[in-house]
Amino acid sequence: MKFIADAMLGRLARWLRALGFDVLYHRGISDGQLLKISREQERTILTRDTLFLKRKGVDGIFIRHDDVFEQLAQLRDTLDFREAASVGRCMICNGLLDPAPCREEVRESVPDFVYLTSREFARCRDCGRVYWEGSHQRKMREKIETVFPGRRGPLFAREEDTGK
């Protein structure tokens, strides 16, 4: 399942990426570019623009709500999210995340406290951003679980969740 979000849905794009979905988002994208990319890459358009969806040849999902968690709930109710990606995505650039093979690889990219207290890290293939399990991710996981009970995106999988 691949998406492209219009300029009004940046927060939704980030949260969907946290769940492992492939979501393109460009803050200044024009309607023409949005439509062209969605067709070329077979992406579902997510938009808050009713006039855009009324144009001939535009197929997408109108996001009714302003609140990002209501937006996620709408998509949960509209789409089959059981087939979410098992690979994490960077919340900033949408790149795929790879587990860091060893902690030393990210030593210079994270604060000392994080390096000393975290066991596992992931790095974005595209932008190099490093992710780790911390209080921010735990809070995000709690919010995600209110919309998707019992489900975690790959970025939020813990060792005990994956059976490792």
C-alpha positions as CSV (number, residue, x, y, z in Angstrom):
1,M,0.0,0.0,0.0
2,K,1.6,3.2,-1.2
3,F,0.4,6.8,-0.6
4,I,1.1,10.3,-1.5
5,A,-0.3,13.0,0.8
6,D,-1.2,16.6,-0.2
7,A,0.4,19.6,1.4
8,M,-2.2,19.7,4.2
9,L,-1.4,16.2,5.6
10,G,2.2,16.3,6.7
11,R,1.5,15.0,10.2
12,L,-0.6,12.2,8.8
13,A,2.3,11.3,6.5
14,R,4.7,11.1,9.4
15,W,2.4,8.9,11.5
16,L,1.7,6.6,8.6
17,R,5.5,6.2,8.1
18,A,5.8,5.4,11.8
19,L,3.4,2.5,11.1
20,G,5.6,1.4,8.2
21,F,3.7,2.7,5.3
22,D,5.3,4.2,2.2
23,V,4.1,7.8,2.1
24,L,5.4,10.5,-0.1
25,Y,4.9,14.0,1.2
26,H,6.3,17.3,-0.2
27,R,5.2,20.5,1.6
28,G,5.0,22.6,-1.5
29,I,3.7,20.0,-4.0
30,S,1.3,21.3,-6.6
31,D,-1.9,19.5,-7.5
32,G,-0.5,18.6,-10.9
33,Q,2.7,17.1,-9.4
34,L,0.6,15.2,-6.9
35,L,-1.5,13.7,-9.6
36,K,1.4,12.9,-11.9
37,I,3.4,11.1,-9.1
38,S,0.3,9.2,-7.9
39,R,-0.2,7.9,-11.5
40,E,3.4,7.1,-12.2
41,Q,4.1,5.3,-8.9
42,E,0.6,3.9,-8.4
43,R,0.1,5.7,-5.1
44,T,-3.2,6.4,-3.4
45,I,-3.8,10.2,-3.0
46,L,-4.6,11.4,0.5
47,T,-6.1,14.9,0.5
48,R,-8.1,17.4,2.4
49,D,-9.0,19.3,-0.8
50,T,-12.5,18.4,-2.0
51,L,-12.1,20.5,-5.2
52,F,-9.0,18.5,-6.2
53,L,-10.9,15.2,-5.8
54,K,-13.7,16.5,-8.0
55,R,-11.3,17.0,-11.0
56,K,-11.7,14.5,-13.8
57,G,-9.3,11.5,-13.4
58,V,-8.4,12.1,-9.8
59,D,-8.8,9.1,-7.5
60,G,-8.0,9.4,-3.9
61,I,-9.2,9.4,-0.3
62,F,-10.7,12.6,1.2
63,I,-9.5,13.0,4.7
64,R,-12.4,14.4,6.7
65,H,-10.8,15.3,10.0
66,D,-8.3,17.9,11.2
67,D,-7.0,15.7,14.1
68,V,-4.3,13.3,13.0
69,F,-5.6,10.4,15.2
70,E,-9.1,10.8,13.8
71,Q,-7.4,10.8,10.3
72,L,-5.7,7.5,11.2
73,A,-8.9,6.1,12.5
74,Q,-10.7,7.1,9.2
75,L,-8.0,5.3,7.2
76,R,-8.2,2.3,9.5
77,D,-11.9,2.0,8.9
78,T,-11.5,2.7,5.1
79,L,-8.6,0.5,4.2
80,D,-7.3,-3.0,5.0
81,F,-4.3,-2.2,7.2
82,R,-3.6,-5.8,8.1
83,E,-0.9,-5.9,5.4
84,A,1.3,-3.1,6.7
85,A,5.0,-3.2,5.9
86,S,7.3,-5.2,8.1
87,V,10.1,-2.8,7.4
88,G,10.3,0.6,9.2
89,R,10.4,3.9,7.4
90,C,12.1,7.2,8.3
91,M,9.4,9.6,9.6
92,I,11.3,12.5,7.9
93,C,12.2,11.3,4.4
94,N,10.3,8.0,4.0
95,G,13.5,6.0,3.4
96,L,13.7,2.4,4.6
97,L,15.2,1.7,8.0
98,D,17.9,-0.9,8.5
99,P,18.9,-2.2,11.9
100,A,22.4,-1.1,12.8
101,P,24.5,-4.2,12.9
102,C,26.4,-3.0,15.9
103,R,26.0,-0.1,18.4
104,E,29.4,1.3,17.6
105,E,28.2,2.1,14.1
106,V,25.9,4.9,15.4
107,R,28.2,6.0,18.3
108,E,28.9,9.4,16.8
109,S,25.3,10.0,15.7
110,V,23.5,9.8,19.0
111,P,23.8,11.5,22.4
112,D,26.1,9.8,25.0
113,F,23.2,8.9,27.3
114,V,21.3,7.3,24.4
115,Y,24.3,5.3,23.4
116,L,24.9,4.0,26.9
117,T,21.2,3.2,27.6
118,S,19.9,1.8,24.3
119,R,20.6,-1.6,22.9
120,E,19.2,-1.4,19.4
121,F,19.3,1.3,16.7
122,A,18.1,1.7,13.2
123,R,19.4,4.0,10.5
124,C,17.6,5.4,7.4
125,R,19.1,4.2,4.2
126,D,18.5,7.6,2.5
127,C,19.1,10.4,5.0
128,G,21.1,8.5,7.7
129,R,18.9,9.6,10.6
130,V,19.3,7.2,13.5
131,Y,16.3,5.8,15.5
132,W,16.2,4.1,18.9
133,E,13.6,3.1,21.4
134,G,13.2,6.0,23.8
135,S,10.5,7.8,25.8
136,H,9.3,9.6,22.6
137,Q,8.7,6.3,20.8
138,R,7.0,4.8,23.9
139,K,4.6,7.8,23.9
140,M,4.0,7.4,20.2
141,R,3.3,3.7,20.6
142,E,0.7,4.5,23.3
143,K,-1.1,6.9,20.9
144,I,-0.9,4.4,18.0
145,E,-2.4,1.7,20.2
146,T,-5.4,3.9,20.9
147,V,-6.2,3.8,17.1
148,F,-4.8,0.4,16.3
149,P,-5.2,-1.7,19.5
150,G,-2.7,-4.5,19.7
151,R,-0.7,-3.4,16.7
152,R,2.7,-1.8,16.4
153,G,4.5,-0.5,13.3
154,P,8.0,-1.8,12.6
155,L,9.7,1.3,14.0
156,F,8.0,0.5,17.4
157,A,8.5,-3.2,17.5
158,R,10.3,-4.3,20.7
159,E,12.4,-7.5,21.0
160,E,9.7,-9.1,23.1
161,D,7.1,-8.3,20.5
162,T,9.0,-10.0,17.7
163,G,9.8,-13.2,19.5
164,K,13.6,-12.6,19.3
